[in-house]
Structure formats: structure tokens, C-alpha cells
Amino acid sequence: MKFGVVVFPGSNCDHDAFYAISNILKKPVEFIWHQSQDLANCDAIILPGGFAYGDYLRTGAIARFSPVMKSVSKFAKSGGMVLGVCNGFQILLEAGLLPGAMTRNSGLRFICRHVHVRVEQTDTAFTNAAAKGQVLRIPIAHSDGNYTCDEAALGELETNRQVIFRYTTSDGTEDAAGNPNGSIANIAGICNRERNVAGLMPHPERAVESALDSADGLVIFRSMVEALVGAAKATA
Amino acid sequence: MATAPTEIKVTPEIAAEHGLTAQEFARVKEILGREPNITELGIFSVMWSEHCSYKSSKVHLKRLPTRGKLVVQGPGENAGVVDIGDGLVAAFKIESHNHPSYVEPFQGATTGVGGILRDIFTMGARPVAVLDSLRFGPITAGNGVSEKEAAKNRRILDGVIRGVAHYGNCFGVPTVGGEVAFEPCYSQNPLVNALALGIAKKDDIFLAKAKGIGNPVIYVGAKTGRDGIHGASLLASAEFTEESQQKRPNVQVGDPFMEKLLLEACLEAMQTGTVVAIQDMGAAGLTCSTTEMASRGGTGIEIDLAKVPQRESGMTPYEIMLSESQERMLLVVEDGREQEVLDVFKKWGLDAVVVGEVTEGGLLRVRDRGKLAAEIPAHPLAEEGPVYQRPIAQPPARKETAADWFQFSAERTNLTDNFAKLLGSPAIASKRWITEQYDTSVRTNTLAGPGASDAAVIRIKDPETGKVKRALALATDGNGRWCELNPRVGAMHAVAEAARNVATSGARPMAATNCLNFGSPEKPAVMWQFSEAIDGLTIACNELGTPITGGNVSFYNETLGKSIYPTPVIGVLGILEDASRVLKIGFREEGDVIVLLDGSTPLAGAQHAAPLQERQREFSSSEYSKTIRGIVTGEPPAIDLGAEKRLQECLVSLAAAGSVRSAHDVSDGGIAVTLAESCFAAASQGATQVGANASLPPEASPAEYALFGERGARAIVSVAPSSLGAVLETARQCGVAAQEIGQVIRGDGFRIEYKGSAVVDSSVANLFETWAHSLERTLKAG
């Protein structure tokens, strides 16, 4: 089992994702340079947070054209596990691997604080170790996290149970008070129809130790490990 | 001024326009042995500007203590460096970017942050934290402040906050602390002081000494443009006038994405083992980096401007040498191995070009397409600039009598409303609306971000293994109002409070950095303030064991002849031997005992017996006096450094033993504010809501003094009843008085008694409402 963390110029949560996997999860992990089309036989790919290519034009708009994204797309379409966090989520949207788009936060400011997200679905590679309805306390840090899509797309997301995380208050109530950035339907994270690609705005890699105020993000990485172990058993 | 063709003949008038005095111009000619050309004049003018040469402050700065057994690198390099154990060092420094932030708040603040970050990674250290110490004019109208002025100050604040946030967030360094304060004197001259901290292996520290004749000099990073020409000399080294807005083109423009690439590329290039020296191009750009590297290395440097990457065409040698375009670095690498370094920068998509070489003979030689554009001996240019012993004159004593001082309210007055007003004042109110715009948790090291502890606390991951043992604590402080009233005592308080904040987080203070913001050095009264402040810093840093390892001086903080309050801002760095022992300010459990620690009263129950008038005089300088009555006069509280030292030792011992549940120092707004903030923080730290029931020890003072007085050397801790004995014993051993003043209670009651009557009686929820949202409400008003 090996994780790969993609490094774009301007990625700045790459070290944090790497640290969470190597030092907390204690699983093999390596960096993958954006110019490379070789995913180094990794079993799961993480697109980390940051400002890839300076996020000029639009968040993630340039990164989607990088050489590594060709391989990531191919990997994802063949069922490979891909998680995009924050800027990584934005890149997945731009790359068309996930539906919808990101706009400026409704308050038009960068927001960094712990928020609560409710786990909506547990039959994904990213949430199988969580309980349905479990509320996770995880930090956000972004200025473009206002997820949006048209009504038809939202309908499809809901019908196909692709919304996997929603912003809520601490007691799990889904309302405006729990929504930090104006995202439609309080969406904090979604997966694709095949459930092997997911993106979320909150940073689970920043919530993996109680010393950092919360270890709630660990469940997402543990789920990925579970899914990989399960997949390995299935093929064995 | 921005375009100056080389053909211009240098006259005394042109020299004067460049800010050089007649004597300085004569000295230029003496060093050269001839008339300078216009490029050379430009080079001298920036190198000898106040900002770069420290010509007015040098004689005073010499008095500061700069040595200590943990100091690896003191002032004079890009940043100070201290030993933090296990083969690691911390590099840290604070710098001002005041004038640019007034002229263009967003860009001024971004480039302030960018500049200090470059100083840190130039040393080979990876930046791990930024703090910002900000001062603005009043953001609410009233007390002689018009709505127009308040609105303008809000816009400046908004631009600065967005700039600080944008740069740090994009670069990927957490902005974890600092302070924001408001005084009328900063209306036309806000202060933006940025502090950065980095960590490196002790053996991998890089210096800016150009060594090895024939070694290539490499220019890396952003292209050179016409931005920021004379930023250091004309913007930072002159006071503001009504025409200052025309200086907008002198403000640099920041690009944090470029800087992030530069960081990664520089750290990677350093790993090749070929980098001999490195210096960033900040103030005075290419001029300063070439001159200082050559001067420090005892060598010369020759560069060819035709090779310098340029953003626009037709730039003159004058413009290229003086440009302050951001995100640029100059490297000296081993001859023959330059390709290794060039490859690293190519990988990161950055320009990297050999522009010259290290030479013998000590000359800075600048060629432009083969033609000699400037030739100046580097050492005299860098080190033999003018040094002034500026006239000093103590201003006449303020004429004030007891009638001008704060008149205490009658005994038994209920002070709840005043207290709520104090909690809602911009100085005391929660800064969360500001700090939430900063990424405080990137790099996953933040053990205590803004407001969680009295200091920002960052854990140290071993660069190889990621293992965590120790943590670093950082706090900044500087009370301009107190320094205006008494610069010596005010400066001592700044050191004492920053160190106390660090100790209250559980860390042992180890070193300091300073940013000295003052008015015009050409005014004897300002130089008196400066000299007094230096003396205060010297005494306090010596006593508290925090040598100054670097920083900067910012003079000419005045507009239309009016100076700001003298504002020395001090950053203190401390080390926490066990990263799991961080003390936070929030109360935790109902039933815990609230204990007031006081370093200045070794005998429990001892009272401060001073005449009432002394109390009035001292209290007139408090936040309460300013907020409730609009009175700003008197004297800052007397300072007792021995008491501060005892209290700090006590706090560090208590943290190490893990015997207290929370700790918060007594400062702005006194004990009442300390208690309230400890209740507020309980909720935000995820604990259940708790309140406080306290009864302050009766003194021979009015209630307002007891509740809101700001005398130092005090902190409030909460203690589990089972640990109380151990805590009192530790305090006794440290010579610190420890008095039980109350209890943490379930629910949200908040009550303070004094001499048998409830002087504050409210609920945490009510007080929190005011404290938490008043700044946001004010700033959202636009």
C-alpha cells in the first residue's frame, strides 16, 4: 500500500498530508512532482491544499493542465483512489473529475477556523470507517470554498448520494449558521458516481492529533487504508 | 526621480534631492576620489539612507545586549539565530513596513511579510510562523475623531489585514499571533511590523559573506522592474507630507506564489552544498545585496546589468540598481558548480542567471553591456557611511496636576456597564474577525494560535524524522501610550510583557527581536525618546535574560510634523522543553480554584500602600481610563523586573509540572479582563461553558484600580483542588505571592466582589456578546 502526494508549484499542504500519512498513519508515502506523468505505483493519490500555479485565473484552472493531472485522470477513471483537499478539490472540479464549481466565500474573505462537517455517506473509500451522521470537527482555510452547481447537477448529486460531507453546527444541524462559506446545500465534500474520487474543502490532514485540537480527520485517512486493504484482499 | 538617465550631471542640488546632506556628498566624493555619476549617487543615497545605514540609531543600538549562551547569530545578518537544542536553531526577526502600508495598505503589508520571510529563508531556515504587530488610528468616531477619519482608518486596517493574510496564506506559513492596537497618533502613520520565525539545522545556517575570488554571482527569482525605486530612501527615510500619495509608485508589489517557489528552490539549492553565500534583495535591492555581501566577505563583486532579468525594456543602470522589485535573491556559489544550482531553479521554473563574480580588491563594479556604470569601494559604502550623534533634548515635563488624573468612582459603585464597555473597546475586544482571515494552522505545528494562549506556540518537528519534543513560543508587545508617557519605563514594560506572555504559555524566554518605531531623528525630543527606550530595553533584556538578536529601526514616522507615539515593539522567543505542556488561557473545569500569582509581593497578603494620588496618576495611563473617561495621562505603572523574573520562573515551573489547568497574564484591562477572557476561551477551546466567581483581595485602593489596574508581574491560573497545595508550594519557592481569589463555576455566571460588594455581576454570555462581536460590527460598517 502506498500513498502519493502530488506537489504542484504553490502547493503548501503537501508536507502536512505527507506527515499525516507517514508519521501518524505510519503508511508508505511519497511526493509526486507535477511535471511527472509517473504515479510511482501509488495506490491512492492525494491532491493537497495550497495555491497551485498561484491559482491565477481561477483556483485550480492552470493545475488541471499539468502533466501529472493526465496520469491522475487516467488513474481515477480506471478506479484509482483520489482525494482532493481544498485546492486539490478545486483542481478536481476544474479537471472535470468531480461535478460543480467553486466560487468566492459568501463573506468574500479568507476564513480559517474549525468547522463541523457531518458524514453523509459511508459507502465510499473515504468514509467507510466513519459512522453515518458522525460530526467531525476539522479546520477550513480558504477564500474560494463556496461550492455551487446547477439544479440538475445538485439533483444528481443527491440522487446518487455523492454528497459525503455537509457543513453543520456542532450538534449536526444543517443550517445557515453551520455553513461558513455559502456552499449550496451546505456541501463540504463530494465524491464521483463511482465513489473512488472525492474532494472536500476542510483539511483532514490538519486534524489528525489531539495536540492540534482535533483528531477527527483521521477517520478519512483510516477509511482510505481500509478500502485499500479490502481491495488488496479482493484481488488476493 | 524614477527615471534618471545616466547622462544627468550630478550637482549638489541633485545630491540634496537624493537626501544626501552637503557633508555626506563631500564624503562620497572623498571615498571615490572624484565626482560620482548619477548611478553611483543613487547607490550611495540608498545605502546611506536612514533605513539602510542606521546612521542616527547606530550609536544607541550599540548599548543593547546582544550576546547570550544560546545566541548563535546576533544582529548584522539577515536574521538572529538561537540554539533550540538537538542540533536545531531558530532564526527570527521583526521588521517594519509602515510607510508603504499607509500609501498602499494591501501591497505595503504583503511586501512587509514577504521581506521578513525572505530574511528567514535566506539563512537556510524554513519559515514556520509569522506574527504581526499592527497599530492603526481610531476606527470609531468620537473623542475628536471624525467619521471620515475613522472610515479611512478602517479602510487602511482592512487593506493591511488582507495583505498580511494574502501573503502568508498563499506562501503557506501560519500567521499565529501579534497584536492590534489603536491610538489617534497612528491615523496618518499606521505601523505594520512583521515577525517571522524559521527552523534550520545548526550546521546548515547560511550567511551573506561573498567569499572565493572568481566564484560566480547568481541572480534568482522575479525579474527586475521599475517598482519600488527609492522605497528605502524616499519612502522609509522621510516623513509624510500632503503629497505622500504621489509616492505610490515607490511602493513595491508582492507575489507570494513567486516567493513560495523561491523558498523551495533556495532550500533545495542549499542542499547541493555549492552555495557559498546568499542574500535577499529587499530594501535597496541589487545595490544592497551586492555591497553588503562583498563588504562582509572582504571581497569585491562585479556584475553586468545586461544579464539581469528585466521586466521592462529601457531600464537605466540607475533604475536596475535601485529597483526594489520583490522576490529576488543573490547567491554566490562555488566556481564550476553553478550548473547544479541553476538546475534547481530551472526545476522550480524560476529565472537564475550568472550576473557576475566575486573579485579581489573590494570594489563594487557595475557594468552595463561592457560599459562601466559604477565603481565604488564596497566596504566604505556599506560600513563607512555617516554616523550621527543626533542632538538629544528631554521635552519639558508635562504640566499636569491631580485634577487631570482619573477620578475613581465612589466605593460600591456597580462597574458592570463600564466593564462591558471596556470589553467592547477595539483594544480589548476579540480580534477573531481579523485572525480568522489568517491561515493559522498550515504546517500542522500550531499548538496555540491567536488568542488560545498568551503566546503563539509552534511545535518543532525534527526535519529528518518529524518527531516532536519541544515547542517554541513567541509573543510581541509594545504599548505606545506608555512609551509616550515614559519611554524608558514603557520600553521595559514591552520586554516584560512579551516575556511574561511567553512564560505564561509555559515556555522559558530565551531571546528577543525589536522593531523601533519612532518619529524624526532630526528632532531632539524624538532622539531623547529613542535613547530612553534603548536604555529601557537594555535594562529589561539584561534582567530577563533575553538578548536582542536583530530587528530594525523605523524613523520618520510622522506626518505634517507630528510624530507617532514612540513605539518599540518587542518580540520574545521562548522554548518549551515538553511540547505537551502548553498552557492555554481558558478555564477548564468547574470547581477549579482561581489563583492570582503576583511576583511583586513576596509575602502573601502584603499590600501596596501608596498614596491615592499615585494610584490616580498610574491609573490615568490605563486602557480603562482611556476607554471610559478619555483620559490619557499620568505615568505607566512602575516596573519591577525582579518581580517579573520571579513570576516567569514560577509559570515555567508550574507548566513543566503540569500542575495548573490554565494561565493568563494580567495586562490591558487588568484582572477583570483576564478573568473574563479565561471564561470566553473555555467555550472556544471546546470545553463546556464555565463562569467565574471571584473576590479580589482587599487593598487600600478603589475598586476600579483593583479590577482594571495594569500593574505587571501578575497572572491568573486555575488549579484543580487536588493540585492547589503543590501550586502554592511552587509559588512560595519562586518568591511569588499566590492568593486564592475565586472559583471556576458551572454555567455562565460572572461575578467579582471587592470589599464585600459585587462590583461586577453579569453573565459570561452577555459579556462575550460584546467582546466577541464589537470589532466585527465596527469593521463591517465599512
Interface residues (C-beta under 8 A of the other chain):
Chain A: P9 G10 N12 C13 H15 D16 Y19 A20 S22 N23 G49 G50 F51 Y53 G54 D55 Y56 R109 F110 I111 C112 R113 R137 P139 A141 S143 H203 E205 R206 V208 E209 A211 L212 D213
Chain B: R162 A165 H166 N169 C170 F171 G172 D255 P256 F257 M258 K260 L261 W348 G349 E436 Q437 Y438 D439 T440 S441 V442 R443 T444 T446 L447 R459 K461 G466 K467 V468 A579 S580 G686
